[in-house]
Amino acid sequence: MKTVALITNFNISEKLSAAMRVAERLVQRVDTVLIPATYKERIFRNQSHRKEFSYVSPDSIYRDAELVVVLGGDGAMLDAARRAAPAGIPILGINMGRVGYMTELEMDELSLLDRVFDGAYTIDERTLLQAEVRSVRGQSKFSSYALNEAAITNGTAARIVDLQLSDGEELIYTYRADGLVIATPTGSTAYSLSAGGPIVDPKLSCFCVTPICSHSLLARPLVFPDTAELRIKNICNREKVLHLTMDGRTTVDLYFGDTVYITRSDMKIKLLRVKEESFYSKIRMKKFM
C-alpha cells in the first residue's frame, strides 16, 4: 500500500494531535497520506503539515486510497463505510469514541499498524442492507443502503405508530410501537440492541427486526434470512408523516401507504483486522454481555 487516507475531525485538537501520531507512523511506510481538503488550513495553522500529505476532495479520497484509516468512534466508521463501500476500499478504525465497537485499534496500539504493511492482516467483510421506499402506487421515491440499520419512527414525537411487516407477500405482524429497527448482524450491537434485540454473530446472514417499545406482550424481535424481501408499510393514519432513518444519518419521510422494501445489498464493507480477536471477546471487552 502506497496511498492511505487519514480521516477524522481535524478541527478538534485532541483528534488532530492523535491523527499526527498516526501520520508519523504512516509516512514511514507509504508515499502519500490523503487528507480532506477542508482541513488543509487547520493543519498548516497547527504547523503539522508534512510533505507526504495530499489535500483532496472526499470523492478523490474514496477513489484513490488503497486503505482508509479512521480516527473516531462508530459514527465516524459508519460515515466512512458508506463512502468506501461502492469502491470496495478497506477501512481500519482507531478508536477515539466511547464504545468503538467497529474500530480495530486503540491509540496505545499504534505499533500494530506495521502489520498492515507487512501483510499480516485479514479482511472482515460485512453485509449492507438496501432500503427502497415505494409509494402506495408502487413508485420508487428513495433508495439507500446502511451498514447498521434502517429505523422507522415517528421522529421527534414519542407517539405510537402502526406498521405492517411482511416477508414478500406474506404478512408477518402488525405492530403498534414507537417504531421498528431492521438491523444487519453488524447493527445488532447498535440501535437494535438498545431496543431489546439480539446480539448476532456477523458471520450469520440475516436481518433482525426489533420493535421499539411495542404496545403488545406478543411482539418480540424476529430474525429473518437476508435472502428475504422485508416490507414495512406505513398504515398509521393518525400521523401525517413517519420517518425512515439509515444508520442514524440519512432520513426520508414516509407517508400513509408508503412501503419500505429491505433487501441485502450487493455491496459489502471491508474492515481491516490486524488483531486475533474474536467477535465474542470483543463484545465482552466492550461490555455488551
C-alpha positions in Angstrom: 0.0 0.0 0.0 1.4 3.3 -1.1 -1.6 5.7 -0.7 -3.6 5.8 2.5 -6.3 8.2 3.6 -6.5 9.6 7.1 -10.0 10.6 8.2 -11.0 12.3 11.4 -12.3 15.7 12.6 -9.1 17.6 12.5 -10.8 20.7 13.9 -10.9 19.0 17.3 -7.5 19.5 19.0 -7.4 16.0 20.6 -8.2 14.3 17.3 -5.7 16.5 15.3 -3.0 15.5 17.8 -3.9 11.9 17.6 -4.0 12.0 13.8 -0.5 13.4 13.7 0.7 10.5 15.8 -0.9 8.1 13.4 0.6 10.0 10.4 4.0 9.8 11.9 3.8 6.0 11.5 2.1 6.0 8.2 4.7 8.2 6.4 7.4 5.7 7.3 5.6 3.1 5.1 3.6 5.0 2.5 4.3 7.6 -0.2 1.1 9.6 0.2 -1.4 10.3 3.0 -4.7 11.7 1.7 -6.5 14.2 3.9 -9.8 16.0 3.2 -9.0 19.4 1.7 -11.3 21.2 4.1 -8.7 20.6 6.9 -5.7 21.9 5.0 -5.7 25.4 6.6 -6.2 23.9 10.1 -3.2 21.5 9.7 -1.0 24.3 8.3 -2.0 26.6 11.1 -1.1 24.0 13.6 2.3 23.5 11.8 1.5 19.8 11.4 1.9 19.6 7.6 4.2 17.0 6.1 5.4 16.6 2.6 3.6 13.3 2.2 0.2 14.9 2.9 -2.1 15.5 -0.1 -5.3 17.5 0.4 -8.0 16.3 -1.8 -11.8 16.2 -2.1 -13.8 13.4 -0.4 -14.6 11.9 -3.9 -10.8 11.7 -4.6 -10.1 10.1 -1.3 -12.6 7.3 -1.9 -11.4 6.8 -5.4 -7.6 6.9 -4.9 -6.9 5.5 -1.5 -5.9 1.9 -1.0 -6.9 2.0 2.6 -8.9 4.4 4.8 -7.7 4.9 8.4 -10.5 6.4 10.5 -9.9 8.0 13.9 -13.1 8.3 15.9 -16.0 6.2 17.1 -18.6 4.1 15.4 -20.3 7.2 14.0 -17.1 8.1 12.1 -16.7 4.5 11.0 -20.3 4.5 9.6 -19.7 7.7 7.6 -16.5 6.2 6.1 -18.1 2.9 5.5 -20.9 4.4 3.4 -18.4 6.2 1.2 -15.9 3.3 0.9 -18.4 0.5 0.1 -19.1 1.4 -3.6 -15.3 1.5 -4.2 -14.6 -1.7 -2.2 -11.8 0.1 -0.2 -11.0 -1.5 3.2 -11.3 0.6 6.4 -9.1 0.4 9.6 -10.6 2.1 12.6 -8.7 3.6 15.5 -11.0 4.2 18.5 -11.4 7.7 19.9 -15.1 7.3 20.8 -17.0 5.9 23.8 -17.5 2.3 22.5 -15.8 1.9 19.2 -17.2 -1.5 18.6 -16.4 -1.3 14.9 -12.9 0.0 15.3 -9.8 -2.2 15.4 -7.2 -0.4 17.4 -6.9 1.8 20.5 -4.5 4.8 20.5 -2.0 2.8 22.6 -1.8 0.1 19.9 -0.4 2.1 17.0 2.6 -0.2 16.8 0.2 -2.7 15.3 -0.1 -0.5 12.2 3.1 -2.1 10.9 1.2 -5.4 10.4 -0.9 -3.7 7.7 2.2 -3.0 5.6 3.7 -6.4 6.4 0.7 -8.1 5.0 -0.2 -9.5 8.5 -3.9 -8.7 8.3 -7.3 -10.1 7.4 -10.4 -8.6 5.8 -13.7 -8.9 7.6 -16.5 -8.4 5.1 -19.8 -7.1 6.5 -23.2 -7.2 4.8 -25.1 -4.0 4.0 -28.9 -3.7 3.7 -30.6 -1.9 0.9 -33.8 0.1 1.6 -36.2 1.4 -1.1 -39.3 3.5 -0.4 -42.2 3.0 -2.7 -45.4 5.0 -2.8 -48.9 3.4 -2.5 -48.9 3.4 -6.3 -45.6 1.5 -6.4 -43.5 4.5 -7.5 -39.9 4.4 -6.2 -39.3 7.5 -4.0 -35.9 6.8 -2.3 -33.1 4.2 -2.2 -30.1 3.9 0.0 -28.0 1.4 2.0 -26.9 1.0 5.6 -24.3 -0.9 7.5 -26.1 -0.9 10.8 -29.8 -0.4 10.4 -32.9 1.1 8.9 -35.2 2.6 11.6 -38.8 3.7 11.1 -40.1 6.0 13.8 -42.3 9.0 14.4 -39.3 11.3 14.6 -39.1 13.7 17.5 -42.6 13.0 18.8 -42.8 9.9 21.1 -46.1 8.6 19.9 -47.2 5.1 19.0 -47.4 4.3 15.2 -48.9 1.5 13.2 -46.6 -0.5 10.9 -47.3 -3.7 8.9 -44.4 -6.2 8.4 -44.4 -8.7 5.5 -41.9 -11.1 4.0 -42.6 -10.7 0.3 -46.4 -11.1 0.1 -46.7 -12.9 3.4 -48.0 -10.8 6.3 -45.8 -11.4 9.4 -47.2 -9.0 12.0 -48.9 -5.6 12.5 -47.1 -3.5 15.1 -48.3 -0.8 17.4 -45.0 0.6 18.7 -42.7 3.6 18.8 -41.2 2.2 15.6 -39.2 -0.7 14.1 -35.5 -1.3 13.7 -34.3 -3.5 10.9 -30.6 -4.3 11.5 -27.8 -6.3 9.9 -25.7 -8.5 12.2 -23.2 -5.6 12.5 -26.0 -3.4 13.6 -27.3 -5.9 16.1 -25.0 -4.3 18.7 -26.3 -0.7 18.0 -29.8 0.7 18.0 -31.4 -2.8 17.7 -29.6 -3.9 20.9 -30.8 -0.8 22.8 -34.4 -1.6 21.7 -34.0 -5.2 23.1 -32.9 -7.0 20.0 -30.5 -10.0 20.0 -26.7 -9.9 19.6 -25.9 -11.6 16.3 -22.6 -13.0 15.1 -21.6 -11.1 12.0 -20.8 -14.4 10.2 -24.6 -15.1 10.0 -26.5 -13.9 7.0 -29.7 -12.4 8.4 -31.8 -9.4 9.3 -33.0 -8.6 12.8 -36.4 -6.9 13.1 -36.8 -5.3 16.6 -39.9 -3.3 17.7 -39.2 -0.2 19.7 -41.4 -0.1 22.9 -44.1 -2.2 21.4 -47.7 -1.9 22.8 -48.1 -5.7 22.9 -46.9 -8.5 25.0 -46.6 -10.7 21.9 -44.3 -8.5 19.8 -40.8 -9.9 20.0 -37.6 -9.4 17.9 -37.6 -11.6 14.8 -34.7 -12.9 12.8 -35.0 -13.4 9.0 -32.6 -14.8 6.4 -31.0 -11.9 4.4 -32.5 -13.5 1.3 -35.9 -12.2 2.5 -37.6 -9.2 1.0 -38.9 -7.4 4.0 -41.7 -4.9 3.5 -42.7 -2.4 6.2 -45.8 -0.5 5.3 -46.9 2.8 7.0 -50.6 2.1 8.0 -50.7 4.8 10.6 -53.5 7.3 9.7 -53.1 9.3 12.9 -49.8 10.8 12.0 -49.2 12.9 8.9 -45.7 11.5 8.3 -43.2 8.9 9.7 -39.5 8.8 9.1 -37.1 6.2 7.7 -33.5 6.8 9.0 -30.5 5.0 7.7 -27.6 4.4 10.1 -28.7 7.5 12.1 -27.7 9.8 9.2 -30.0 9.8 6.1 -33.7 10.4 6.8 -36.7 10.3 4.4 -40.4 11.0 5.0 -42.8 8.1 4.9 -46.5 9.0 4.1 -49.5 6.8 4.7 -49.4 3.9 2.4 -45.7 4.1 1.7 -43.8 0.9 1.9 -40.1 0.3 2.8 -38.5 -2.6 1.0 -35.5 -4.1 2.8 -33.1 -6.5 0.9 -29.5 -7.4 1.1 -27.2 -5.1 -0.8 -24.8 -6.3 -3.4 -22.1 -4.2 -1.7 -20.1 -5.2 1.3 -17.9 -3.3 3.8 -14.3 -4.4 4.2 -13.0 -3.9 7.7 -9.3 -4.5 8.0 -8.2 -6.6 11.0 -4.7 -6.8 12.5 -5.5 -8.5 15.8 -6.5 -12.0 16.6 -9.6 -11.1 18.4 -12.9 -13.0 18.1 -16.3 -11.4 17.9 -17.3 -12.6 21.4 -14.1 -11.4 23.0 -14.7 -8.0 21.5 -18.3 -7.8 22.8 -17.1 -8.9 26.3 -14.4 -6.2 26.2 -17.0 -3.6 25.1 -19.3 -4.8 27.9 -22.2 -5.8 25.7 -22.5 -9.0 27.7 
